[in-house]
Amino acid sequence: MNDRPTQTPKRIAITGGTGFVGGAVARLLGALGHGVVVLSRKTGLSDAERIARAIDGCDAVAHCAGINFERGAETFDAVHVRGTANVVRACGLAGIERLCHLSFLRARPGTGCAYHESKFAAEEIVRGSDLRWTIFKPGMIYGPGDRWVRHLARAFNAVPAFALVGIRDRRVRPALVDDAARAFAGALLDGQYAQKAVALLGPEEMTMRECFERVAAAAGARTWFFPLPAWWHRAFAACCEIASDDPLLSRAHARILAEGLSDPAGVTDEIAVTESAFTAGQIRRALPGPEEIELTDPTLT
């Protein structure tokens, strides 16, 4: 996962390049002297020919576009499955051989969860292509621009108690987004992890309670954590999705947290352990500024 540039500058297209992980990949590649073509899912992943024109002349594609809750036409099937099929087809039309795809640690079929199943279906499209592909399967990624940590910090400073998902405390291995971006750069520029589905996990394994306690401490909050059944969180997440375009908790996230984020599922060829520990300093980089830590998010009212 080194971050040294290759000898010749390359041109890389990134779908979801304005998002959390895609944005980190774009910034790193730009800092290394490579050209970056940013495609947002809002500009459309429904037309392979249009995508092909946008990525023409690129050396590789990082497909990072994704959603964690459905809204209108932006369904898991439309974005994850059909969007990925269009990106793969566009690579063929543009003569691009290398694709690096962002999936999810626990993606697999037969779960009854559209998020997990659509992520796995997208993996299968990539695996079945003629491209030189790499699939990254992260669990929990955090860092600058992370909405999840920002939401938690606001919640911990607004309420004295916070409910953990499920009666049994699940485990997690948080990975810093900067480390994830370096893994992408290695695959895109140097062909690392070719033809492999790679689980991206942080170096520390901890309970979800300990993870949340570290976020609360970094945010300067004194919060009491207690467990509630997963069904309660699914109901709460449904309300959050109705109340906000940027919900504190989505139904997909409720399912994800109920399962835990330390063990890969589905097709996984290799496990890559990232470098950066889940420290207070790293967590603070993801926190909102002091003026933002207020009860202003409609999902919390």
C-alpha positions in Angstrom: 0.0 0.0 0.0 2.8 2.4 -0.7 2.0 5.9 -2.1 5.0 6.6 -4.3 4.1 7.6 -7.9 4.8 5.4 -10.9 7.4 6.6 -13.5 4.8 7.9 -16.0 1.8 10.0 -14.9 -1.5 8.2 -15.6 -5.0 9.4 -16.1 -7.6 7.8 -13.8 -11.3 8.1 -13.9 -13.2 7.9 -10.6 -16.9 7.3 -10.3 -18.2 8.7 -7.0 -15.2 10.9 -7.1 -17.0 13.6 -5.1 -17.9 11.1 -2.3 -16.0 10.0 0.8 -13.8 7.2 -0.5 -13.7 8.3 -4.1 -12.8 11.8 -3.0 -9.9 10.5 -1.0 -8.6 8.4 -3.9 -8.9 11.5 -6.2 -6.9 13.7 -3.8 -4.2 11.1 -3.4 -3.8 10.5 -7.1 -3.7 14.2 -7.8 -1.1 14.7 -5.1 1.0 12.0 -6.8 0.9 13.9 -10.0 -1.6 11.8 -11.9 -4.6 13.2 -13.9 -8.0 12.5 -12.4 -11.4 12.5 -14.2 -14.1 12.7 -11.6 -17.6 11.3 -12.3 -20.4 11.8 -9.8 -23.3 9.3 -9.7 -25.6 12.3 -9.9 -24.3 13.0 -13.4 -25.5 9.6 -14.4 -24.3 6.0 -14.5 -27.3 4.8 -16.6 -25.7 5.3 -20.0 -22.6 3.3 -20.9 -21.9 5.2 -24.0 -21.9 8.5 -22.1 -19.6 7.1 -19.5 -17.3 5.8 -22.2 -17.0 9.2 -23.7 -16.2 10.7 -20.3 -13.5 8.1 -19.5 -12.0 8.0 -23.0 -8.2 8.2 -22.8 -7.9 7.1 -19.2 -5.6 4.3 -18.1 -7.8 2.9 -15.4 -11.2 3.4 -13.6 -11.9 3.4 -9.9 -15.6 2.6 -9.4 -16.5 4.1 -6.0 -20.1 5.2 -6.6 -22.6 3.8 -4.2 -25.5 4.6 -1.8 -26.5 3.3 1.7 -30.2 4.1 1.4 -32.6 4.4 -1.4 -34.3 7.5 -2.5 -36.6 7.8 -5.6 -34.9 6.5 -8.7 -31.6 6.0 -6.8 -32.2 2.4 -5.8 -29.6 -0.2 -4.8 -30.3 -2.1 -8.0 -30.0 1.1 -10.2 -26.8 2.4 -8.6 -24.9 -0.8 -7.5 -26.0 -3.3 -10.1 -27.0 -1.5 -13.3 -24.5 1.3 -12.6 -21.7 -1.2 -12.3 -22.8 -3.0 -15.5 -22.7 0.3 -17.3 -19.2 1.1 -16.0 -17.9 -2.3 -17.0 -19.4 -1.9 -20.5 -18.0 1.6 -20.8 -14.5 0.4 -20.0 -14.8 -2.0 -22.9 -16.1 0.7 -25.2 -13.3 3.1 -24.2 -10.6 0.4 -24.4 -9.7 0.6 -20.7 -8.5 -2.7 -19.2 -8.1 -2.0 -15.5 -10.9 -1.5 -13.0 -10.8 -1.1 -9.3 -14.2 -1.6 -7.7 -15.5 -0.6 -4.2 -17.7 -3.2 -2.6 -18.5 -4.1 1.0 -17.0 -6.5 3.6 -20.1 -8.5 4.1 -21.6 -8.4 0.6 -23.2 -11.8 -0.2 -26.4 -13.3 -1.7 -29.3 -14.7 0.2 -29.4 -12.2 3.0 -32.8 -10.6 2.4 -31.0 -7.3 2.5 -31.0 -5.4 -0.8 -27.8 -3.5 0.1 -25.7 -6.6 0.7 -27.2 -8.5 -2.2 -26.8 -5.6 -4.7 -23.2 -5.1 -3.6 -22.5 -8.8 -4.3 -24.3 -8.7 -7.6 -22.0 -5.8 -8.6 -19.0 -7.9 -7.6 -20.2 -10.7 -9.8 -20.5 -8.4 -12.8 -16.9 -7.2 -12.2 -15.6 -10.8 -11.7 -17.3 -12.0 -14.9 -15.8 -9.3 -17.0 -12.7 -9.5 -19.2 -11.1 -6.6 -17.4 -8.0 -6.6 -15.1 -10.0 -6.0 -12.0 -9.6 -5.6 -8.2 -12.5 -5.6 -5.8 -12.0 -3.9 -2.4 -14.3 -5.0 0.4 -14.0 -2.5 3.3 -16.0 -2.7 6.5 -15.9 0.5 8.5 -13.9 3.4 6.9 -13.5 6.6 8.8 -11.5 9.9 8.3 -11.9 13.4 7.0 -15.3 13.9 5.3 -16.8 10.9 7.1 -20.5 11.7 7.7 -20.9 8.7 10.0 -18.4 10.0 12.6 -19.8 13.5 12.3 -23.3 12.3 12.9 -22.1 10.3 15.9 -20.3 13.3 17.4 -23.4 15.5 17.1 -25.5 12.8 18.7 -23.1 12.2 21.5 -22.9 15.9 22.3 -26.7 16.3 22.1 -28.0 13.4 24.2 -26.6 11.7 27.3 -27.4 8.1 26.2 -27.0 6.2 22.9 -28.4 2.8 21.9 -26.1 0.1 20.5 -27.4 -2.1 17.8 -28.3 -5.5 19.1 -28.2 -7.1 22.5 -24.8 -8.8 21.7 -22.0 -6.4 21.2 -20.5 -6.9 17.7 -16.9 -6.3 16.7 -15.4 -3.9 14.2 -12.0 -3.1 12.6 -12.0 0.6 11.6 -9.8 1.5 8.6 -8.6 5.0 7.9 -9.8 6.4 4.5 -6.2 7.6 3.7 -5.0 3.9 3.9 -7.9 2.8 1.8 -7.0 5.4 -0.8 -3.4 4.1 -0.9 -4.7 0.6 -1.5 -6.7 1.9 -4.5 -3.7 3.7 -5.8 -1.6 0.6 -5.6 -4.2 -1.4 -7.6 -4.8 1.3 -10.2 -1.2 2.4 -10.8 0.9 -0.7 -10.2 -1.6 -3.6 -10.7 -1.5 -4.8 -7.0 -4.2 -7.3 -6.0 -5.0 -8.2 -9.7 -8.0 -10.5 -10.1 -8.6 -10.6 -6.3 -11.4 -9.6 -4.0 -9.6 -8.0 -1.0 -11.1 -7.3 2.4 -9.8 -4.0 3.8 -9.6 -4.1 7.6 -8.0 -1.8 10.2 -5.2 -3.0 12.4 -7.3 -3.0 15.6 -10.3 -5.2 16.4 -12.6 -3.9 19.1 -16.3 -4.0 20.2 -18.7 -1.6 18.7 -19.1 -0.1 22.2 -15.4 0.6 22.5 -15.4 2.1 19.0 -18.3 4.5 19.9 -16.6 5.3 23.3 -13.5 6.4 21.4 -15.5 8.6 19.1 -17.3 10.1 22.2 -14.1 10.8 24.0 -12.5 12.4 21.0 -15.6 14.6 20.6 -15.4 15.6 24.3 -18.8 13.9 25.1 -19.8 11.9 28.1 -22.2 9.3 26.8 -23.8 6.3 28.4 -24.2 3.4 25.9 -26.8 0.7 26.2 -28.0 -2.2 23.9 -31.4 -2.3 22.1 -32.6 -5.1 19.8 -31.8 -4.8 16.1 -35.5 -4.6 15.2 -35.8 -1.3 17.2 -32.9 0.2 15.2 -34.4 -0.9 11.9 -37.7 0.9 12.8 -35.7 3.9 13.9 -33.6 3.9 10.7 -36.8 3.8 8.6 -38.0 7.0 10.4 -34.6 8.6 9.8 -34.7 7.9 6.1 -38.2 9.5 5.9 -37.2 12.5 8.0 -33.8 13.4 6.3 -31.9 13.3 3.1 -28.8 12.6 5.2 -30.1 10.2 7.9 -28.3 9.5 11.1 -29.0 5.8 10.6 -30.2 4.0 7.4 -31.8 0.5 7.4 -28.7 -0.8 5.5 -26.5 0.6 8.3 -28.7 -0.9 11.0 -28.2 -4.3 9.3 -24.5 -3.7 8.9 -24.0 -2.8 12.6 -26.1 -5.7 13.7 -23.7 -8.1 11.9 -20.5 -6.5 12.9 -17.6 -5.4 10.7 -14.6 -7.5 11.4 -15.2 -10.7 9.4 -15.5 -10.8 5.6 -18.3 -12.7 3.9 -19.1 -13.7 0.4 -16.2 -14.1 -2.0 -12.9 -12.9 -0.5 -9.5 -13.9 -1.9 -7.2 -11.9 0.4 -7.2 -9.8 3.6 -5.3 -6.5 3.6 -4.6 -5.0 7.0 -4.3 -1.2 6.9 -1.7 0.7 8.9 -3.3 3.5 10.9 -4.7 2.8 14.4 -8.1 4.1 15.5 -6.6 6.9 17.7 -8.1 10.0 19.1 -6.0 12.1 16.8 -7.2 10.3 13.7 -10.8 10.4 14.9 -10.6 14.2 15.5 -9.7 14.7 11.9 -13.2 13.4 11.0 -15.1 15.5 13.6 -17.2 18.6 12.8 -15.9 21.9 14.0 -17.2 23.2 17.3 -19.8 25.4 15.7 -21.3 22.3 14.0 -21.8 20.2 17.2 -25.3 21.3 17.9 -28.8 19.6 17.7 -29.5 20.9 14.2 -29.7 17.7 12.2 -33.4 17.0 11.5 -32.8 13.3 12.2 -32.1 14.1 15.9 -35.1 16.3 16.6 
